[in-house]
């Protein structure tokens, strides 16, 4: 049995499309455990989820916290492999089955998987489309498990991420918890991720990403410093290079991209502009150590 944990905070407009997609292509032997954890909801998320029938279990907690929802989901989930899915994305039951297949083979050494991204950009402003033309080509974005809204782990993989502290960029932290040999992007599974439709919404997302990446890097640095001060070897840390450890974009990556595709120059200008604006917007929160304010993009939740 596979357990799917879906943390959901005021996701009534979109939770139904995810659940319908998961349930639509069930196979006769499918006993997938689907758990929606409504955290601090003030809308009808719980009712919408419960209306999908007995295969969907709903747990409600009063605190509006994704981290608390994930922990509550773990408390109620019944089995492994375990798949964590954001409520605002769409993946099919067949996609979930493709994700868990490598995790069931212990000899493969794969502890975590994620699906390929599908990002529909037709309804987005041109600057948003330009930004994603560059973003989707970045090596760290192509190879990492983050930014997909879906992460699947084996029991051993779960033990790795369960030790992580509460972080805004939980998917980035989870991705960096595994070496490239321990994680896999499964191309036969696809997740549809709704992008921000407007430039201001894109900037809000990028500010949140900049703040949360800084938090992840700060946590890594503090942990490494603590281990060195105690004379301890790094515990459970994958051996990764500096670029992969931070998942930040390097100028070398951008230059290489431009050499391969010179026509991307206008898109690259937009990408860099977004990066500069987001970095400036994130400075105040990083200085204040404000890693709790969630800048939510509502435009991607429009039907």
C-alpha positions as CSV (number, residue, x, y, z in Angstrom):
1,X,0.0,0.0,0.0
2,X,1.1,3.5,-0.8
3,X,0.2,6.5,1.4
4,X,-0.4,9.9,-0.1
5,X,-0.3,12.8,2.3
6,X,-1.8,16.1,1.0
7,X,-1.3,19.2,3.3
8,X,-4.1,21.7,2.5
9,X,-4.7,25.2,3.8
10,X,-7.7,26.9,2.3
11,X,-7.5,24.9,-0.9
12,X,-11.2,24.5,-1.6
13,X,-11.0,25.8,-5.2
14,X,-8.3,23.4,-6.3
15,X,-8.2,20.3,-4.0
16,X,-11.0,18.6,-5.9
17,X,-9.1,18.6,-9.2
18,X,-6.2,16.8,-7.6
19,X,-8.3,14.2,-5.8
20,X,-10.4,13.6,-9.0
21,X,-7.2,13.0,-10.9
22,X,-5.8,10.6,-8.3
23,X,-9.0,8.6,-8.2
24,X,-9.9,8.6,-11.9
25,X,-7.5,6.0,-13.1
26,X,-7.5,3.6,-10.2
27,X,-6.8,0.0,-11.0
28,X,-8.7,-2.9,-9.3
29,X,-5.9,-3.8,-6.9
30,X,-5.3,-0.1,-6.0
31,X,-5.5,0.3,-2.2
32,X,-3.7,3.6,-2.1
33,X,-4.3,5.5,1.2
34,X,-5.1,9.1,0.4
35,X,-5.0,11.5,3.4
36,X,-5.9,15.2,3.2
37,X,-4.6,17.2,6.2
38,X,-6.6,20.4,6.5
39,X,-4.5,22.8,8.5
40,X,-6.1,25.9,9.9
41,X,-8.7,26.0,7.1
42,X,-11.4,28.6,7.2
43,X,-13.0,27.5,3.9
44,X,-14.6,24.3,2.7
45,X,-11.5,22.3,1.9
46,X,-12.4,19.5,4.3
47,X,-15.9,19.2,2.9
48,X,-14.7,19.2,-0.7
49,X,-12.2,16.5,0.1
50,X,-14.6,14.4,2.1
51,X,-17.1,14.5,-0.8
52,X,-14.7,12.4,-2.9
53,X,-15.8,9.3,-0.9
54,X,-14.4,6.7,1.4
55,X,-11.0,6.4,-0.3
56,X,-10.1,9.9,0.9
57,X,-9.5,10.4,4.6
58,X,-9.6,13.9,6.0
59,X,-7.7,15.0,9.1
60,X,-8.2,18.5,10.5
61,X,-5.7,20.4,12.7
62,X,-6.2,24.0,13.9
63,X,-2.8,25.3,13.1
64,X,-2.2,26.8,9.7
65,X,1.2,25.2,9.2
66,X,2.4,23.0,6.3
67,X,5.1,21.5,8.6
68,X,2.5,20.6,11.2
69,X,0.3,19.2,8.5
70,X,3.1,16.9,7.2
71,X,3.8,15.7,10.7
72,X,0.1,15.0,11.3
73,X,-0.1,13.2,8.0
74,X,2.8,11.0,9.0
75,X,1.0,10.2,12.3
76,X,-2.1,9.0,10.4
77,X,-0.6,7.5,7.3
78,X,-0.7,3.7,7.1
79,X,2.2,2.6,4.9
80,X,5.3,3.2,2.7
81,X,6.2,4.2,0.2
82,X,4.9,7.6,1.1
83,X,4.0,10.4,-1.4
84,X,3.7,14.0,-0.3
85,X,1.6,16.1,-2.7
86,X,0.8,19.9,-2.6
87,X,-2.9,20.5,-2.9
88,X,-2.6,22.9,-5.8
89,X,-0.9,20.6,-8.3
90,X,-2.3,17.7,-10.3
91,X,-0.9,14.2,-10.7
92,X,-2.6,11.0,-11.7
93,X,-2.9,7.7,-9.9
94,X,-0.7,6.2,-12.7
95,X,1.9,8.9,-12.0
96,X,2.0,8.0,-8.3
97,X,2.4,4.3,-9.2
98,X,5.3,5.2,-11.5
99,X,6.9,7.2,-8.7
100,X,6.8,4.4,-6.1
101,X,8.0,1.7,-8.4
102,X,11.8,2.5,-8.0
103,X,11.3,2.9,-4.3
104,X,10.0,-0.7,-3.9
105,X,13.3,-2.1,-5.3
106,X,15.7,-1.8,-2.4
107,X,18.6,-2.9,-4.6
108,X,18.2,0.2,-6.7
109,X,19.4,2.5,-3.9
110,X,16.7,5.0,-4.8
111,X,15.3,6.6,-1.6
112,X,13.3,9.5,-3.1
113,X,11.6,10.3,-6.4
114,X,9.7,13.1,-8.0
115,X,7.7,13.6,-11.3
116,X,8.6,15.5,-14.4
117,X,7.1,19.0,-14.5
118,X,4.4,20.3,-16.8
119,X,3.9,24.0,-16.5
120,X,1.1,25.5,-18.7
121,X,2.1,29.0,-19.5
122,X,-0.5,30.1,-22.1
123,X,-2.5,32.2,-19.6
124,X,0.6,33.9,-18.2
125,X,1.9,37.3,-18.8
126,X,4.8,37.4,-21.3
127,X,7.4,38.2,-18.7
128,X,6.3,35.2,-16.6
129,X,6.6,33.0,-19.7
130,X,10.0,34.4,-20.4
131,X,11.2,33.7,-16.9
132,X,10.1,30.0,-17.0
133,X,11.8,29.5,-20.4
134,X,15.1,30.0,-18.6
135,X,14.2,28.6,-15.2
136,X,13.1,25.2,-16.6
137,X,16.5,24.8,-18.4
138,X,18.6,25.3,-15.3
139,X,20.6,22.1,-14.3
140,X,19.6,22.3,-10.6
141,X,16.0,22.7,-11.6
142,X,16.0,19.8,-14.0
143,X,17.8,17.4,-11.7
144,X,16.5,18.4,-8.2
145,X,13.3,17.1,-6.6
146,X,12.2,20.6,-5.5
147,X,9.7,22.9,-7.2
148,X,7.5,20.0,-8.3
149,X,4.9,19.8,-5.5
150,X,5.4,16.0,-5.2
151,X,8.0,14.0,-3.4
152,X,7.9,10.2,-2.9
153,X,10.1,8.5,-0.3
154,X,10.7,4.9,0.8
155,X,10.7,4.1,4.5
156,X,14.5,4.7,4.6
157,X,14.1,7.9,2.7
158,X,11.4,9.0,5.1
159,X,13.8,8.5,8.0
160,X,16.2,10.9,6.3
161,X,13.7,13.7,5.8
162,X,11.9,13.2,9.1
163,X,15.0,14.4,10.9
164,X,14.9,17.8,9.1
165,X,13.8,20.9,11.0
166,X,10.7,22.8,9.9
167,X,11.8,24.9,6.9
168,X,9.8,27.0,4.4
169,X,11.6,25.3,1.5
170,X,10.7,21.8,2.7
171,X,11.0,20.3,-0.8
172,X,14.4,21.9,-1.4
173,X,15.6,20.6,1.9
174,X,14.3,17.2,1.1
175,X,16.0,17.2,-2.3
176,X,19.3,18.2,-0.8
177,X,19.0,15.4,1.8
178,X,19.7,12.8,-0.9
179,X,22.7,12.4,-3.2
180,X,22.1,12.3,-6.9
181,X,22.4,8.5,-6.8
182,X,19.7,8.3,-4.1
183,X,17.1,10.4,-5.9
184,X,15.4,10.2,-9.3
185,X,13.2,12.3,-11.4
186,X,10.7,9.8,-13.0
187,X,10.0,11.0,-16.5
188,X,7.0,8.6,-16.9
189,X,5.2,10.5,-14.1
190,X,4.1,14.0,-14.7
191,X,2.8,16.7,-12.4
192,X,0.9,19.8,-13.7
193,X,2.0,22.9,-11.8
194,X,0.1,26.0,-12.3
195,X,2.5,29.0,-12.6
196,X,1.8,32.5,-11.4
197,X,-0.1,34.4,-14.1
198,X,1.2,37.9,-13.4
199,X,4.6,39.5,-12.8
200,X,3.7,40.6,-9.2
201,X,2.7,37.1,-8.4
202,X,5.9,35.7,-9.9
203,X,7.9,38.2,-7.8
204,X,6.1,37.1,-4.6
205,X,7.0,33.5,-5.4
206,X,10.6,34.4,-6.1
207,X,10.9,36.4,-2.8
208,X,9.5,33.4,-0.9
209,X,12.0,31.2,-2.7
210,X,14.9,33.5,-1.9
211,X,14.0,33.7,1.7
212,X,13.4,30.0,2.1
213,X,16.7,29.1,0.3
214,X,18.6,31.4,2.6
215,X,16.9,29.6,5.6
216,X,18.0,26.2,4.2
217,X,21.6,27.4,3.7
218,X,21.7,29.0,7.1
219,X,20.5,25.7,8.6
220,X,23.1,23.7,6.7
221,X,25.9,26.1,7.9
222,X,24.8,26.0,11.5
223,X,24.6,22.2,11.5
224,X,28.0,21.9,9.9
225,X,29.5,24.3,12.3
226,X,28.0,22.5,15.3
227,X,29.4,19.1,14.0
228,X,32.9,20.6,13.5
229,X,32.9,22.2,16.9
230,X,32.1,18.8,18.4
231,X,34.6,17.0,16.2
232,X,31.9,14.9,14.7
233,X,31.6,13.6,11.1
234,X,28.7,14.9,9.1
235,X,25.6,12.8,9.9
236,X,23.4,11.8,6.9
237,X,24.8,14.6,4.8
238,X,25.1,13.7,1.1
239,X,28.4,14.5,-0.6
240,X,27.6,17.3,-2.9
241,X,29.4,20.2,-4.6
242,X,28.7,23.8,-3.7
243,X,26.3,24.4,-6.6
244,X,24.2,21.4,-5.7
245,X,24.3,22.1,-2.0
246,X,22.6,25.4,-2.4
247,X,20.7,24.8,-5.7
248,X,21.5,28.4,-6.6
249,X,21.9,29.5,-10.2
250,X,25.5,30.0,-11.3
251,X,26.7,32.5,-13.9
252,X,28.4,29.5,-15.6
253,X,25.1,27.8,-16.0
254,X,23.5,30.9,-17.6
255,X,26.5,31.4,-19.9
256,X,26.4,27.8,-21.0
257,X,22.7,28.1,-21.7
258,X,23.1,31.2,-23.8
259,X,25.9,29.6,-25.8
260,X,23.6,26.7,-26.6
261,X,20.6,28.8,-27.3
262,X,21.5,32.5,-28.2
263,X,17.8,33.2,-28.8
264,X,17.2,33.0,-25.1
265,X,18.9,36.3,-24.5
266,X,15.7,38.4,-24.0
267,X,14.3,35.7,-21.7
268,X,17.5,35.7,-19.7
269,X,17.3,39.5,-19.2
270,X,13.8,39.0,-17.7
271,X,15.1,36.1,-15.6
272,X,17.9,38.2,-14.2
273,X,15.5,41.2,-13.6
274,X,13.2,38.9,-11.5
275,X,16.2,37.6,-9.6
276,X,17.4,41.1,-8.7
277,X,13.9,42.3,-7.7
278,X,13.3,39.2,-5.6
279,X,16.7,39.4,-3.9
280,X,16.0,43.0,-2.9
281,X,12.5,42.0,-1.6
282,X,13.9,39.1,0.4
283,X,16.6,41.2,2.3
284,X,14.3,42.6,4.9
285,X,12.8,39.2,5.8
286,X,16.3,37.5,5.9
287,X,17.7,40.3,8.1
288,X,14.7,39.9,10.5
289,X,15.0,36.1,10.3
290,X,11.4,36.0,9.3
291,X,11.0,32.5,7.9
292,X,7.4,32.2,8.7
293,X,5.6,34.7,6.4
294,X,4.2,32.7,3.5
295,X,3.8,34.9,0.4
296,X,1.0,33.0,-1.3
297,X,0.3,33.3,-5.1
298,X,-3.4,33.3,-5.6
299,X,-3.3,33.7,-9.3
300,X,-2.2,30.1,-9.8
301,X,-5.3,29.0,-7.9
302,X,-7.8,30.5,-10.3
303,X,-9.9,27.9,-12.2
